[in-house]
Amino acid sequence: MLDGRCRDGSAPNARLCWTVRVRSVTWGLRRVAVVVGVAVATAGCAGQSGSGTVHTTGGAPPATAAPGTAAATQDVGLAIPAGNGGHGLTAGLRVRLPRGWRAEVWARVPAARLEAWTPQGDLLVSQPGTGRVTALVPRRDRSAPPAQHVLLSGLSAPQGLAFARVDGHEVLYVAGADAIYRYAWTDGALGAGGMIVSHLPDTPGHPLKNIVVGPDGRIYVDIGSASNASPPSRTNPPRASVVSYTANGTGRRVVATGVRNGDGLSFAPDGTLWAAVNERDQISYPFRRAYGGVANAYGKVIRSYVNNHPPDEIARLTPGRNLGWPYCDPDPDVSPGSPTTSLRYGDLPFTNDQQTNPGATRLDCAKLTRLNRGLPAHSAPLGFHFLEGTHLSRRWRQGAIVAVHGSWDRDPPRPPAVLWLPWEAKAKTLGAAVTVMGGFQDANGHRWGRPVDAVPGPDGALYVSDDQAGAVYRVVP
């Protein structure tokens, strides 16, 4: 059995230039500064073209400066209010942000995972490890640590959170490891509710799930794979898939298959569903040629190849789409199999997996729809959100944000980060990613934090959850 642990990540090589305009507006009962314009210009780094081609690099996050300009990002001290330090968050920590931004430890939430804002402006944070969902209630002074209380407890590893309107009433959906729950949400308070879908497959492998609500009112849930790369066993619903249900948890449909671990789910501005997917580990070299000092490397697991293959995925999930796992792997090589190839991460072809699909006996990878957008191998994308309709500035809203957790099996390790990808409206796809929050890992690979999710708040700031540090950061333009 080709088994393995969950993986995790970093960012591609790109450059970014910022111009920020801020004005004061009334929000609630106070005046706050809100970004009203961010001009973003991207340009290639060494080895990168506008098409997203980059040379093989180590584990560093992408550069973020346009040629001939001063650095557009800078390392700034992470503000830690009294009572929010300890457990790895100590004075002297620095994060990498766009120039002029700042970050603070807003709240301490052990093992914080995915987030969702309530209609009333409180932030819910899931804690699968404790079976809880915690509510964070902002103070009048937004920068002050929020009040918090346990909203739900005793659930089966709750992770995904989503609000919707059903029959004229607000409801909260929670995706547990083996069930989906729905609760009434009345005047900002949790009402009656309970399980609407049961017996979801959760062990072994990838048990945690996310949930989003589509423009059609249906709910969409990812069902992670049971293994690293073994052919899936028959379950109902199938593993390594994304499925949908009616608002009441009936009428199940399989939307996409071959989705190894698609914890990031979000709907694009054109109404299509996208997923951010953790791809496989310990891939064998699939070509009959020399690589990594081995005369015939075919079928061998070679660290230098594993480090950059296969890329993680951000894909449009059209109905019936197959992302290929475990038989087909997206390939970032410009010169497939060459040890000196440059890498690209847009519009990627699929190649046969040597261990599970030699000779394309199980699936013809050449017939699969090419991958929309890749992320460097072992980035481990988790929380993923299109930003249209949020309170960020217009330029930010024209894109998506994804938190990458960092690798567990790469050498050197792929660092954790928060990435932004521009939405290319004409092509209806996402462009190359750039880092908007980094610095969680030092040059030796030691980490003090690992972001899981990043959601924009009603104040125009980003709220980033971190399950290693047990924190939620407020990142303020």
Buried (B, 14 or more C-beta within 10 A) or exposed (E): EBEBEBBBBBBBBBBBBBEBEBEEEEBEEEEBBBBBEBEBEBBBBEEBEEEBBBBBBEBBBBBBBBEEEEBBBBEBEBBBEEEBBEEBBEEEBEBBBBBBBBBBBBBBBBBBBBBBBBEEBBBBBBBBBBBBBBBBBBEEEBBEBBEBEEBBEEBBBBBBBBBBEBEEEBBBBBBBBBBBBBBBBEEEEBEEBEBBBEEBBBEEBBBBBBBBBBEEEBBBBBBBBBBBBBEBEEBEBBBBBBBBBBBEBEEBEBBBBBBBBBBBBBBBBEEBBBBBBBBBBBBBBBBEEBBBEEEEBBEEBBEBBBBBBBBBBBBBBEEEBBBBBBBBBBBBBBEEBEBEBBBBBBBBBBBBBBBBBBEBEBBEBEEBEEBBBBBBBBBBBBBBBBBBEBBBBEBBBBBBBBBBBBBBBBEBBBBBBBBBBBBEEEEEBBBBBBBBBBBBBEEEBEBBBBBBBBBBBBBBBBBBBBBBBBBBBBBBB
